[in-house]
Every structure is written in C-alpha cells, then in structure tokens.
Amino acid sequence: MVDPSDIFDALRGVFDPELGADIVELGMVTDVEIELAKVAIGIALTIAECPMRNQIEGDVTRKVMAIPGIEDVEIRTTAMTKLQRAELMATARRRAREDAQPTMVQPTTRVLAIASGKGGVGKSSVSVNLAVTIAQRGFQVGLLDADIWGFSIPRMLGITERLKADDETRLMIPVAAHGIRAISTGLIVESEETALMWRGLMLSKALEQFLTQVKWGELDYLVIDLPPGTGDIQMALSRLLPQAEMVVVTTPQQTAQKVAVRVADMARRSFMPIVGVVENMSSFTSRDGETHYLFGAGGGEELATSLGVPLVGQVPLDPLLVEAGDSGVPIVSSHPDQPAGLAFAKIANLILELVPPAADETCTGRIARILDDLGAPQSDHAIVGD
C-alpha cells in the first residue's frame, strides 16, 4: 500500500512554471485517492484553459509513476474557485516578498504604482497630485518617476536642482518639493531636453538603483509613476517591490479603456493587486455651466467593472490643471477648491481607505479603531504596542 505522504512528497517536485512554486504549496492539489496500485489526483488550475495544463499534468504523471508500487495515475483537472485563486495569489505574493531583493523601501511602506496602457492619458498628473494630496493628509510620501525616457515629474513639481549623494553612505538623496520626496532621471540629466537612449536592461537597472541606492527614509507611501504599457520597468517592479499595488489611469474613450485592460492583465499575471481605476479627462464644463464629454463617457466605469475594482475618481478637463503642470505647482496646492483639485482630494481619500497606512494594519492600529468605534477614551497607556 502506497503511503499518501509519498504522493505529496512527489507532487512537491511539480512546479507551476509561471508562479515559481510547487503545486502543493500553491494549493492546487485538491485530493488524492489511492486504490491498490492506482492513484487518482485532483488538480485545480487557475483557469480551465490554463496554457500550462499539459506540462503540469505530464509532470504529475512522471513524478507519481516514479513511486514504487504505482502502476497507473489518473488526473482529474478542474478550475479553481475565486476563493482558491485568491489564496493561491496570496501564497505567490508571500513567496515573492520572501525572495525579493532587499531595497531601501521598507516593507511597511505602501507602494502605489500608477499605470496606464498608453501614453497621453495624464498618468503623471495623477501621480503628482495624488502624492502631494496624501502628503497633505500628514503622511510621509515619496514619488518615484519610473518613466525613465519620458520623465516629467521634475517640471510638474517645479524642481530644477540636481540629485546629490550622502557623503557617508553615497546614497542618492531625494529632492524635497511640495511636502514629498522625489526621484527622477530628470534630476540626473543635463537638462530636460536631453534624450535618454537606453535599452531595456538599462531601464530596469535604473529602477533598481532608484530603489536600492536612494536614501528614502521613513515612508508611509511611495507613489511610482510608471511608463505606459507593459514593458521592462513594470516587470522589474513586480520583482523588486512585491508589495506594490496598482492604480490604473484611463480616459473615457473605449480605445484607451481597451488598452488599459492590458496593463491590468500584466498586473494580475505579476500578482499585483489593482486598487482601482482613475478616469482622467472625464468631462469639460464651459463657463456657461454646460458639461461636454469630449472623449466619450463611461470608459472608466466600464474598465473598473470589468476588473472588479472601484472607480476611485473622475478628473475633469481643467485648464488650471495644465497651467499647474507647467508652473511646477500641483493643482491640489494652487487651486484645491477647483473641480480638478476637488477630484484629486476625493481620489486620495478613497485610496487611503482602500490602502490604509501600514500602522493601521498592526494589532495596535486595529485596537485603536475598535476603541474609536466604541467611543472609549484612549489614554497614553490604553494601548500596548505590538
């Protein structure tokens, strides 16, 4: 009689090549039945049409057939439930965190990757104004301009100085502007007109240096302005900062929405949660009060629905937003009471609810919230730290 533990030991040698972990750890083995020399094994794949199905089934058969006493293997393949997929992704993300290369970004820092399927949708404006708004709420915020070729963060923040290094550690020091700490290749090149003609490996290496050789210090949030699309930078980010979570920026038109689906698909393949969708350039209100939908309507809502995430906000077309980007004073600082400024404030508030600071997720933070809900007084000694 074959021992079931022998079956599971053999199955630990079968790896999902996309997830980089064995199928037992990932929870893909649903059941094992042994009848004399025959074994029936249940395997749950992420989707029924999983392209790795043949490879996984073949590996299972070979591994189990190598056990003395086994003469036949039957594999019963099913598709995972939503709960099983969620558990699998949690396991994969945990492994990624454990295997991740150390960076200067602390594990407790919330990382918000601002992404878009294509350029021209206002992703950098969203990154800048979101970062500044979160800082205005009293949090320590960093802004990393990962759009290596198309850097625009320095101009949007009005930064003209160059990056400096700490004399002792030789680490780069982020430039402070509007209450946040910023890093960009635009702070290294001679001028903003200088073209960076770097290839893929250099791009991902630049991101790696911004994460490992920058003195970020204590950060509650790190906002990363990604380049458009699904290239080297995006893939490197999921490897270097597995705690990153994505905010997808799109415009209302269907073309932009369909392209944005691709970057969301990339995020999920990299086990990066999607926080929500921001619809930029949603509408324009003329001086007579009439609202015009210049780029169509409903694209952001449709994208959010298809991804199963909330539409965290809609930013209207506002000439003041363009002016703010050129002047180096974000609209949330220059005109916070105008439509675009109010929209960014709403977006920041919702994102802070969806991705609360790490301190709120500790046992101490949860106890504090419970006491607040109960209306209990909180003295200096009422809460004991972790």
C-alpha positions as CSV (number, residue, x, y, z in Angstrom):
1,M,0.0,0.0,0.0
2,V,1.4,3.4,-1.0
3,D,1.6,6.0,1.7
4,P,-0.3,9.2,0.8
5,S,2.7,11.2,2.2
6,D,4.8,9.7,-0.6
7,I,2.4,11.1,-3.1
8,F,2.5,14.6,-1.7
9,D,6.3,14.5,-1.4
10,A,6.4,13.6,-5.1
11,L,4.0,16.4,-6.0
12,R,6.2,18.9,-4.3
13,G,8.5,18.4,-7.2
14,V,6.0,19.6,-9.6
15,F,6.3,23.4,-10.2
16,D,3.9,25.8,-11.8
17,P,6.4,27.5,-14.2
18,E,4.5,30.8,-14.2
19,L,4.2,31.0,-10.4
20,G,7.5,29.6,-9.5
21,A,6.2,27.4,-6.7
22,D,5.2,23.8,-6.3
23,I,1.6,22.8,-6.7
24,V,1.2,21.5,-3.2
25,E,2.3,24.8,-1.6
26,L,0.1,26.7,-4.1
27,G,-2.9,24.6,-3.0
28,M,-3.5,23.2,-6.5
29,V,-3.8,19.6,-5.2
30,T,-7.4,19.1,-4.2
31,D,-7.5,15.4,-3.4
32,V,-5.5,12.2,-3.6
33,E,-7.2,8.8,-3.8
34,I,-5.2,5.5,-3.6
35,E,-6.6,2.2,-4.7
36,L,-4.1,-0.6,-4.7
37,A,-1.6,0.4,-7.4
38,K,-3.7,3.2,-8.9
39,V,-3.7,6.8,-7.8
40,A,-6.3,9.5,-8.7
41,I,-5.1,13.0,-8.2
42,G,-7.3,16.2,-8.3
43,I,-5.5,19.3,-9.7
44,A,-7.2,22.7,-9.7
45,L,-5.7,25.1,-12.2
46,T,-6.2,28.9,-12.1
47,I,-8.4,28.7,-15.2
48,A,-9.7,25.8,-17.2
49,E,-7.8,26.9,-20.3
50,C,-4.5,27.2,-18.4
51,P,-1.7,27.1,-21.0
52,M,0.5,25.2,-18.5
53,R,-2.1,22.4,-18.2
54,N,-0.3,19.8,-20.3
55,Q,3.0,20.4,-18.8
56,I,1.7,20.2,-15.2
57,E,-0.3,17.0,-15.9
58,G,2.7,15.5,-17.6
59,D,5.0,16.4,-14.6
60,V,2.5,15.0,-12.1
61,T,2.2,11.7,-14.0
62,R,6.0,11.3,-14.2
63,K,6.6,12.2,-10.6
64,V,4.0,9.9,-9.2
65,M,4.7,7.0,-11.6
66,A,8.3,7.0,-10.2
67,I,7.0,5.9,-6.8
68,P,7.5,2.2,-6.3
69,G,4.2,0.3,-6.4
70,I,2.3,2.8,-8.6
71,E,1.1,1.4,-11.9
72,D,-1.4,3.9,-13.0
73,V,-2.1,7.6,-12.5
74,E,-5.4,9.4,-13.2
75,I,-5.5,13.2,-13.1
76,R,-8.8,15.0,-12.6
77,T,-8.3,18.6,-13.6
78,T,-10.7,21.3,-12.5
79,A,-10.7,25.1,-12.5
80,M,-10.2,27.0,-9.2
81,T,-12.9,28.9,-7.5
82,K,-12.5,32.6,-6.8
83,L,-11.5,31.8,-3.2
84,Q,-8.9,29.3,-4.3
85,R,-7.4,31.7,-6.8
86,A,-7.3,34.4,-4.1
87,E,-5.5,32.0,-1.7
88,L,-3.1,31.0,-4.5
89,M,-2.2,34.6,-5.3
90,A,-1.7,35.4,-1.6
91,T,0.8,32.4,-1.4
92,A,2.6,33.6,-4.6
93,R,2.9,37.1,-3.3
94,R,4.2,35.9,0.1
95,R,6.9,33.9,-1.7
96,A,7.8,36.9,-3.8
97,R,8.2,39.0,-0.7
98,E,10.4,36.4,0.9
99,D,12.6,36.0,-2.2
100,A,12.7,39.7,-3.1
101,Q,15.9,41.6,-3.4
102,P,16.4,44.0,-0.4
103,T,15.7,47.7,-1.2
104,M,15.8,50.9,0.6
105,V,12.0,50.9,0.7
106,Q,10.8,49.5,3.9
107,P,8.3,46.5,3.8
108,T,5.8,48.6,5.7
109,T,5.7,51.3,3.0
110,R,2.6,51.2,0.9
111,V,3.6,51.3,-2.7
112,L,1.1,52.7,-5.3
113,A,2.1,52.1,-8.9
114,I,0.3,54.5,-11.2
115,A,-0.1,52.8,-14.6
116,S,-1.7,53.2,-18.0
117,G,-2.0,51.2,-21.1
118,K,-0.8,54.0,-23.3
119,G,0.7,57.5,-23.1
120,G,-1.2,60.8,-23.1
121,V,-3.9,59.9,-20.5
122,G,-2.5,62.1,-17.8
123,K,-0.8,59.4,-15.7
124,S,2.0,61.7,-14.4
125,S,-0.5,64.4,-13.4
126,V,-2.4,61.8,-11.4
127,S,0.8,60.6,-9.8
128,V,2.0,64.1,-8.7
129,N,-1.4,65.3,-7.4
130,L,-2.1,62.0,-5.6
131,A,1.3,62.0,-3.9
132,V,1.0,65.7,-2.8
133,T,-2.6,65.2,-1.6
134,I,-1.6,62.2,0.5
135,A,1.3,64.2,2.0
136,Q,-1.2,67.0,2.8
137,R,-3.0,64.4,4.9
138,G,0.0,64.2,7.2
139,F,1.8,61.1,5.7
140,Q,5.4,60.8,4.7
141,V,5.3,60.3,0.9
142,G,7.9,59.5,-1.8
143,L,7.4,59.9,-5.6
144,L,9.5,57.8,-7.9
145,D,9.4,58.8,-11.6
146,A,9.9,55.4,-13.2
147,D,9.1,56.8,-16.7
148,I,12.8,56.8,-17.4
149,W,12.6,58.1,-21.0
150,G,9.6,60.3,-20.7
151,F,10.3,61.9,-17.3
152,S,8.0,64.9,-16.5
153,I,7.8,64.9,-12.7
154,P,10.6,67.5,-12.1
155,R,8.8,70.1,-14.2
156,M,5.4,69.3,-12.6
157,L,6.9,69.8,-9.1
158,G,9.0,72.8,-10.2
159,I,12.3,71.1,-9.3
160,T,15.4,72.5,-11.0
161,E,18.2,71.2,-8.7
162,R,20.2,68.1,-9.4
163,L,20.4,64.9,-7.3
164,K,23.1,64.8,-4.6
165,A,24.6,61.9,-2.7
166,D,25.1,61.5,1.1
167,D,28.8,62.0,1.8
168,E,28.9,58.9,4.1
169,T,26.6,56.4,2.6
170,R,26.9,57.6,-1.0
171,L,23.2,57.0,-1.3
172,M,21.2,59.4,-3.5
173,I,19.1,61.9,-1.6
174,P,15.5,62.6,-2.9
175,V,14.7,66.2,-3.6
176,A,12.0,67.7,-1.4
177,A,9.2,69.6,-3.0
178,H,5.6,70.3,-2.0
179,G,5.9,68.1,1.0
180,I,7.1,64.9,-0.8
181,R,10.5,63.4,-1.7
182,A,11.0,62.9,-5.4
183,I,13.5,61.0,-7.6
184,S,13.7,61.1,-11.4
185,T,16.1,60.6,-14.2
186,G,15.2,64.2,-15.0
187,L,17.2,65.2,-11.9
188,I,20.3,63.5,-13.3
189,V,20.5,64.5,-17.0
190,E,21.9,67.8,-18.1
191,S,18.6,69.3,-19.0
192,E,15.0,68.2,-19.6
193,E,15.6,68.4,-23.3
194,T,18.3,65.7,-23.1
195,A,17.2,62.4,-24.7
196,L,18.0,59.2,-22.8
197,M,18.7,56.5,-25.4
198,W,18.7,53.5,-23.0
199,R,17.7,49.9,-23.8
200,G,15.6,47.6,-21.8
201,L,18.2,46.2,-19.4
202,M,19.4,49.8,-18.6
203,L,15.8,50.8,-17.9
204,S,15.2,48.1,-15.3
205,K,18.6,48.7,-13.8
206,A,17.7,52.4,-13.4
207,L,14.6,51.4,-11.5
208,E,16.6,49.0,-9.4
209,Q,19.1,51.8,-8.5
210,F,16.3,54.2,-7.5
211,L,15.0,51.5,-5.1
212,T,18.3,50.2,-3.7
213,Q,20.6,53.3,-3.8
214,V,18.3,56.1,-2.7
215,K,18.0,57.2,0.9
216,W,14.2,57.2,1.1
217,G,14.0,57.1,4.9
218,E,10.7,56.5,6.6
219,L,7.8,56.5,4.2
220,D,4.2,55.8,4.7
221,Y,3.5,55.8,0.9
222,L,5.7,55.5,-2.2
223,V,3.9,56.6,-5.4
224,I,5.5,55.3,-8.6
225,D,4.8,57.0,-11.9
226,L,5.2,54.1,-14.4
227,P,5.8,54.4,-18.1
228,P,2.9,53.5,-20.2
229,G,2.5,49.9,-21.4
230,T,3.7,46.6,-20.1
231,G,7.5,46.6,-20.6
232,D,10.7,46.0,-18.7
233,I,10.0,48.6,-15.9
234,Q,6.7,47.0,-15.0
235,M,8.1,43.5,-14.8
236,A,11.1,44.7,-12.8
237,L,8.8,46.5,-10.3
238,S,6.8,43.4,-9.5
239,R,10.1,41.6,-8.7
240,L,11.7,44.4,-6.7
241,L,8.6,45.6,-4.8
242,P,6.2,42.7,-4.4
243,Q,4.1,44.8,-2.0
244,A,3.2,47.2,-4.9
245,E,-0.4,47.8,-5.7
246,M,-1.6,49.3,-9.0
247,V,-3.9,52.2,-9.8
248,V,-4.9,52.2,-13.5
249,V,-5.4,55.5,-15.3
250,T,-7.6,55.7,-18.4
251,T,-9.7,58.2,-20.3
252,P,-13.4,57.8,-21.1
253,Q,-12.9,56.7,-24.7
254,Q,-13.2,53.0,-25.4
255,T,-9.9,52.8,-27.2
256,A,-8.0,53.9,-24.1
257,Q,-10.1,51.6,-21.9
258,K,-9.3,48.6,-24.0
259,V,-5.6,49.3,-23.9
260,A,-5.7,49.8,-20.2
261,V,-7.0,46.3,-19.8
262,R,-3.6,45.0,-20.9
263,V,-1.7,46.7,-18.1
264,A,-4.3,45.3,-15.6
265,D,-3.7,41.9,-17.1
266,M,0.0,42.3,-16.6
267,A,-0.5,43.3,-13.0
268,R,-2.5,40.2,-12.3
269,R,0.0,38.0,-14.0
270,S,2.6,39.5,-11.7
271,F,0.3,39.0,-8.6
272,M,0.0,42.8,-8.2
273,P,-3.4,43.8,-6.7
274,I,-5.3,46.5,-8.5
275,V,-6.6,49.2,-6.1
276,G,-8.9,51.0,-8.5
277,V,-9.3,53.0,-11.7
278,V,-9.0,56.7,-12.2
279,E,-10.8,58.2,-15.2
280,N,-8.9,61.3,-16.4
281,M,-10.3,64.0,-18.8
282,S,-13.8,62.7,-18.0
283,S,-15.6,65.9,-19.0
284,F,-15.3,69.6,-19.6
285,T,-17.6,72.3,-18.1
286,S,-17.7,75.5,-20.0
287,R,-18.2,78.9,-18.5
288,D,-21.9,78.8,-19.1
289,G,-22.1,75.7,-17.0
290,E,-22.7,73.2,-19.8
291,T,-20.8,69.9,-19.5
292,H,-19.3,68.3,-22.5
293,Y,-17.9,64.8,-22.8
294,L,-15.2,65.4,-25.4
295,F,-13.7,61.9,-25.2
296,G,-16.9,60.0,-24.7
297,A,-18.3,58.7,-21.4
298,G,-18.4,55.6,-19.3
299,G,-14.9,54.2,-20.2
300,G,-13.6,54.4,-16.6
301,E,-16.7,52.8,-15.1
302,E,-16.7,50.0,-17.7
303,L,-13.0,49.3,-17.1
304,A,-13.5,49.2,-13.3
305,T,-16.4,46.9,-13.7
306,S,-14.5,44.5,-15.9
307,L,-11.6,44.4,-13.5
308,G,-13.9,44.0,-10.4
309,V,-12.4,47.1,-8.7
310,P,-13.8,50.5,-7.8
311,L,-13.8,53.6,-10.0
312,V,-12.0,55.8,-7.4
313,G,-12.5,59.0,-9.2
314,Q,-13.1,61.1,-12.3
315,V,-10.8,64.1,-13.1
316,P,-12.4,66.7,-15.4
317,L,-10.6,68.6,-18.1
318,D,-9.4,71.8,-16.4
319,P,-7.2,74.5,-17.9
320,L,-5.9,75.2,-14.4
321,L,-4.5,71.6,-14.3
322,V,-2.5,72.2,-17.4
323,E,-1.3,75.5,-16.0
324,A,-0.3,73.9,-12.8
325,G,1.7,71.2,-14.5
326,D,3.7,73.8,-16.4
327,S,4.2,76.1,-13.5
328,G,5.5,73.5,-11.1
329,V,2.8,74.0,-8.5
330,P,0.4,71.0,-8.4
331,I,-3.3,72.0,-8.7
332,V,-4.1,70.4,-5.3
333,S,-1.8,73.1,-3.9
334,S,-2.5,76.0,-6.2
335,H,-6.3,75.6,-6.7
336,P,-7.5,72.9,-4.2
337,D,-11.1,74.2,-4.4
338,Q,-11.4,73.9,-8.2
339,P,-13.0,70.9,-9.8
340,A,-9.8,69.0,-10.6
341,G,-8.3,69.8,-7.2
342,L,-11.5,68.5,-5.5
343,A,-11.4,65.4,-7.7
344,F,-7.9,64.5,-6.6
345,A,-8.8,65.1,-3.0
346,K,-11.7,62.6,-3.4
347,I,-9.4,60.1,-5.1
348,A,-6.8,60.3,-2.4
349,N,-9.4,59.8,0.3
350,L,-10.7,56.7,-1.3
351,I,-7.3,55.2,-1.9
352,L,-6.3,55.9,1.7
353,E,-9.4,53.9,2.7
354,L,-8.6,51.1,0.3
355,V,-4.9,51.0,1.1
356,P,-4.6,52.3,4.7
357,P,-1.1,53.1,6.1
358,A,0.7,50.0,7.4
359,A,0.5,51.3,11.0
360,D,-3.3,51.0,10.9
361,E,-3.0,47.3,9.9
362,T,-1.0,46.4,13.0
363,C,-2.7,44.9,16.1
364,T,-2.2,48.3,17.8
365,G,-3.9,50.1,14.9
366,R,-6.9,47.7,14.9
367,I,-7.3,48.1,18.7
368,A,-7.3,51.8,18.2
369,R,-10.0,51.7,15.6
370,I,-12.1,49.4,17.8
371,L,-11.8,51.9,20.7
372,D,-12.7,54.7,18.4
373,D,-15.8,52.9,17.2
374,L,-16.8,52.2,20.8
375,G,-16.2,55.8,21.8
376,A,-13.8,54.7,24.5
377,P,-11.3,57.2,25.9
378,Q,-7.7,56.5,24.8
379,S,-5.0,57.4,27.4
380,D,-1.3,57.1,26.7
381,H,-1.4,53.7,28.4
382,A,-4.6,52.4,26.9
383,I,-2.9,50.7,24.0
384,V,0.0,48.4,24.2
385,G,2.3,48.2,21.2
386,D,3.0,45.1,19.2
